Amino acid sequence: MNAFFKIASGVSFDEPWWLLLLPLAVIVALIMRFSGRKGRPGVLFPSVGALRYAGFAANPLILMLPSGLRWTALVAGVIALSGPRAPFPPSARDAKGIDIMLALDVSESMRQSDFGGKTRFSAARESALRFIDNRPADRIGLIVFSGGSFTRCPLTLDHEVLGRLAESVTPGFFEEPGTAVGTAVLTAINRLKSSQSKEKVLVLLTDGENNAGEVSPVTAARLAAQNGIRIYTVFAGKAAQGFDAGTTPALSLKGRQELTEVARISGGSSFSAGDLFGLMKTFRDIDRLEKSRLQSNTQGRSVELYPWLLISAVILLVVEQTLSATRFIRIP
């Protein structure tokens, strides 16, 4: 019911001046209604009561049916001339999915068990899998990186296969040491730039600063922005809370600032998570941001109502003429 009132309140008209005919139609109908039978041809009967007793009586409301259909058709025709439009609310069926690449850091530092007994990578993978489950309409792919990067799974709607491939990855997947954030972004760009989707997103999760690869994250982020790719960066690990046993505060700060700049340049957002709850919340926030953006892009559409009103008016007139020529025929 709320959806109906929302649509009704949003109806607009291209030619509203035609609606001025409606009060005129009401005036004409009232004049005809109260003019009585004066001047109309008819047959006089000595006793109307006898006809009613014989079964010739009809419900007054039923007798008004042909004229009611005729006037309803007239009103529908006038409203159709005014060019009505109704807002077309987005729905799950109407919403089109987007293309998302997930880039997970698989460097050796992701083995640290500082997420409530879980390693950083296990917590990140668990959060990413929940994120995938919440977006069944999206094509999602997976990139893993450390000193190099590799597309573990291309963009796909088969999230079951994607999940199995994600579960088969562990830290140390690459022999190259380090964290090549810029290279991971370039790999995602190569996967996303040929996409036909209007919405392209990269979610990149790491626990350190860029210290490998030939391309800086900022340079890669500018290239992503040129290809219409938003980047959400997630800095994971105890350094997100201000301390990390294996990382100096200066390096932690530099890594987070770098990820923040990457997100800003590409039009995305930057997050930090120091525990499993923080990671889960981060992925929920990203999911909410993208769903809100997708919904806002589907708003503002409208559907023309005049064809349906004209069809309804024609059907009503056909029914009225049929009834007037048969069951409700007047003699003379």
C-alpha positions in Angstrom: 0.0 0.0 0.0 2.9 2.4 0.8 4.4 1.7 -2.6 1.0 2.5 -4.3 0.8 5.9 -2.5 4.4 6.6 -3.3 3.7 6.0 -7.0 0.4 7.9 -7.0 2.0 10.9 -5.3 4.7 11.0 -8.0 2.4 11.1 -11.0 3.1 14.0 -13.3 1.5 15.4 -16.5 3.0 16.6 -19.8 -0.1 18.6 -20.8 -2.0 19.3 -17.6 -4.3 21.9 -19.2 -6.4 19.1 -20.6 -7.5 18.3 -17.1 -9.6 21.5 -17.1 -12.1 19.5 -19.1 -12.9 17.3 -16.1 -14.8 20.0 -14.2 -16.7 20.8 -17.4 -17.6 17.1 -17.8 -18.9 17.0 -14.2 -21.1 20.1 -14.8 -22.6 18.5 -17.9 -23.2 15.3 -16.1 -25.0 17.0 -13.3 -27.2 19.0 -15.7 -28.2 15.8 -17.5 -28.8 14.0 -14.2 -31.2 16.6 -12.8 -32.9 17.5 -16.0 -35.3 14.5 -15.4 -37.2 12.9 -18.2 -38.6 16.2 -19.5 -38.5 16.2 -23.3 -37.6 12.5 -23.5 -39.8 10.1 -25.5 -41.4 7.3 -23.5 -44.4 5.0 -23.1 -47.0 5.7 -20.4 -48.3 2.8 -18.3 -51.4 3.1 -16.1 -49.6 1.4 -13.2 -45.9 1.2 -12.8 -46.4 -0.9 -9.6 -48.0 -3.7 -11.7 -44.9 -3.9 -13.8 -42.7 -4.1 -10.8 -44.9 -6.8 -9.3 -44.6 -8.7 -12.6 -40.8 -8.7 -12.3 -39.9 -5.9 -14.7 -38.3 -3.8 -11.9 -34.5 -3.1 -12.1 -32.1 -1.9 -9.5 -31.5 1.8 -10.1 -27.7 1.3 -9.7 -27.7 -1.3 -12.4 -29.7 1.1 -14.7 -26.9 3.6 -14.2 -24.2 1.2 -15.4 -24.1 2.2 -19.1 -23.9 5.9 -18.3 -21.3 5.2 -15.7 -19.2 3.3 -18.1 -19.6 6.1 -20.7 -18.6 8.9 -18.3 -15.6 6.8 -16.9 -14.4 6.3 -20.5 -14.6 10.0 -21.1 -12.6 10.8 -17.9 -10.0 8.2 -18.9 -9.7 9.8 -22.3 -9.2 13.3 -20.9 -6.6 12.1 -18.5 -4.8 10.3 -21.3 -4.7 13.6 -23.3 -2.9 15.2 -20.4 0.1 12.8 -20.8 0.3 11.3 -17.3 3.6 9.7 -16.2 4.2 7.5 -13.1 7.5 6.9 -11.3 8.9 3.4 -12.0 10.3 2.2 -8.6 13.4 0.0 -8.8 13.0 -3.6 -7.7 15.3 -6.6 -7.3 14.2 -7.8 -10.8 14.8 -4.4 -12.4 18.2 -3.9 -10.8 21.2 -4.8 -12.9 24.3 -6.2 -11.3 27.7 -4.6 -11.4 31.2 -6.0 -12.0 33.4 -6.4 -9.0 37.0 -7.6 -8.7 38.2 -8.7 -5.2 42.0 -8.3 -4.7 43.3 -10.2 -1.6 46.8 -9.9 -0.3 48.4 -13.3 0.1 51.8 -12.1 1.3 53.5 -13.9 4.3 52.4 -11.2 6.7 48.8 -12.3 6.2 49.6 -15.5 8.1 49.6 -13.6 11.4 46.9 -14.9 13.7 45.7 -11.6 15.3 42.1 -11.7 14.3 40.6 -13.6 17.3 42.7 -16.7 16.7 42.3 -16.5 12.9 44.9 -15.4 10.5 44.5 -12.1 8.7 43.9 -13.9 5.4 41.3 -16.4 6.8 39.4 -13.5 8.3 39.6 -11.5 5.1 38.5 -14.5 3.0 35.6 -15.2 5.3 34.4 -11.6 5.1 34.8 -11.6 1.3 32.8 -14.8 0.9 29.9 -13.3 2.9 30.1 -10.2 0.7 29.9 -12.4 -2.4 26.8 -14.2 -1.0 25.0 -10.9 -0.5 25.4 -9.9 -4.2 23.9 -12.7 -6.3 23.2 -10.4 -9.3 26.8 -9.2 -9.7 29.7 -10.7 -11.7 32.6 -11.0 -9.3 36.2 -12.1 -9.8 39.2 -12.7 -7.6 42.7 -11.5 -7.8 45.5 -12.6 -5.4 48.7 -10.7 -5.0 51.9 -10.3 -3.0 55.1 -9.5 -4.9 53.1 -10.2 -8.1 49.4 -10.6 -8.9 47.3 -13.3 -10.5 43.7 -13.6 -11.6 42.5 -16.6 -9.6 38.9 -16.3 -11.0 37.7 -14.1 -13.8 34.4 -12.2 -13.5 31.6 -14.7 -13.1 28.0 -15.2 -11.9 28.9 -18.7 -10.7 29.7 -17.7 -7.1 29.9 -21.3 -6.0 32.9 -21.9 -8.2 34.3 -18.5 -7.1 34.0 -19.5 -3.5 35.8 -22.8 -4.1 38.7 -21.1 -5.8 38.9 -18.6 -3.0 39.1 -21.3 -0.4 41.9 -23.0 -2.2 44.2 -19.9 -1.9 46.6 -19.5 1.0 49.3 -17.0 1.9 52.5 -17.7 0.1 50.7 -18.4 -3.2 53.5 -16.4 -4.9 57.2 -17.0 -4.6 57.9 -13.3 -5.1 58.0 -11.6 -1.7 56.5 -8.1 -0.9 53.2 -6.4 -1.5 52.6 -5.1 -5.0 49.5 -3.0 -4.6 49.9 -1.1 -7.9 50.4 -4.3 -9.8 47.2 -5.8 -8.3 45.2 -2.6 -9.3 46.6 -2.9 -12.9 45.5 -6.6 -13.1 42.0 -5.6 -12.0 41.9 -2.8 -14.6 42.8 -5.3 -17.3 39.9 -7.5 -16.2 37.3 -4.7 -15.8 38.1 -2.2 -18.6 36.5 -4.5 -21.3 33.4 -4.9 -19.2 30.1 -3.7 -20.6 28.7 -2.9 -17.1 28.3 0.8 -16.3 29.4 0.1 -12.7 32.9 -1.3 -12.2 34.4 -1.8 -8.7 37.6 -3.1 -7.2 37.8 -4.1 -3.5 41.4 -4.3 -2.5 42.5 -5.7 0.9 46.0 -5.7 2.2 47.9 -5.4 5.5 50.9 -3.5 4.3 52.3 -0.7 2.1 53.3 -1.1 -1.5 56.9 -2.3 -1.6 57.1 -4.3 -4.9 56.1 -4.0 -8.5 57.0 -1.4 -11.1 53.9 0.7 -10.9 52.9 2.8 -7.9 49.4 2.5 -6.5 48.7 6.2 -7.1 49.6 5.8 -10.8 47.4 2.7 -11.1 44.6 4.5 -9.3 44.6 7.3 -11.9 44.4 4.7 -14.7 41.5 3.1 -12.9 39.7 6.4 -12.6 40.1 6.9 -16.4 38.4 3.6 -17.0 35.5 4.3 -14.6 36.6 1.9 -11.9 36.0 2.8 -8.3 38.4 1.3 -5.7 37.5 0.5 -2.2 40.7 -0.1 -0.1 40.8 -2.1 3.1 43.8 -1.9 5.5 43.7 -5.1 7.6 45.7 -6.0 10.7 46.4 -4.7 14.2 48.1 -1.7 12.6 44.6 -0.5 11.8 44.2 0.0 15.6 47.5 1.7 16.0 49.9 -1.1 16.7 51.5 -4.1 14.9 54.2 -6.4 16.3 55.9 -6.7 12.9 55.4 -3.3 11.4 56.7 0.1 12.5 54.1 2.9 13.0 55.7 5.0 10.3 55.3 2.2 7.7 51.8 1.5 8.9 50.8 5.1 8.5 52.4 5.3 5.1 50.5 2.2 3.9 47.2 3.5 5.1 47.7 7.0 3.6 48.6 5.4 0.3 45.4 3.3 0.3 43.4 6.3 1.2 44.8 8.2 -1.7 44.1 5.3 -4.1 40.5 5.3 -3.0 40.1 9.1 -3.3 41.6 9.3 -6.8 39.3 6.5 -8.1 36.1 7.8 -6.4 35.9 5.0 -3.9 36.3 4.9 -0.1 39.0 3.7 2.3 38.5 1.5 5.4 40.6 0.1 8.2 39.8 -3.1 10.2 41.8 -4.3 13.2 39.7 -7.4 14.0 37.2 -9.9 12.4 34.2 -7.8 13.5 35.8 -4.7 11.8 36.4 -6.7 8.6 32.8 -7.9 8.5 31.5 -4.4 9.1 33.8 -3.0 6.4 32.4 -5.4 3.8 28.9 -4.7 4.9 29.5 -1.0 4.5 30.9 -1.5 1.0 27.9 -3.7 0.1 25.6 -1.0 1.4 27.4 1.8 -0.5 27.2 0.0 -3.8 23.6 -1.0 -3.4 22.7 2.6 -2.5 24.5 3.8 -5.6 22.8 1.3 -7.8 19.4 2.2 -6.4 20.0 5.9 -7.0 20.9 5.2 -10.6 17.6 3.4 -11.2 15.5 6.1 -9.7 14.0 8.9 -11.8 12.6 6.6 -14.5 9.0 6.9 -15.3 6.4 5.0 -17.4 3.8 6.5 -19.8 0.3 5.9 -18.6 -1.7 7.3 -21.6 -1.7 4.1 -23.6 -3.3 2.1 -20.8 -5.8 4.9 -20.2 -6.8 5.0 -23.9 -7.1 1.2 -24.1 -9.3 1.3 -20.9 -11.5 4.0 -22.4 -12.0 2.0 -25.6 -12.9 -1.1 -23.7 -15.3 0.7 -21.5 -17.0 2.3 -24.6 -17.3 -1.1 -26.3 -18.9 -2.6 -23.1 -21.2 0.3 -22.8 -22.4 0.1 -26.4 -22.9 -3.7 -26.1 -25.0 -3.3 -22.9 -27.0 -0.4 -24.4 -27.8 -2.5 -27.5 -28.8 -5.6 -25.5 -29.7 -5.9 -21.8 -30.1 -2.1 -21.3 -31.8 -1.3 -24.6 -34.3 1.6 -24.4 -37.5 1.5 -26.4 -38.1 3.9 -27.9 
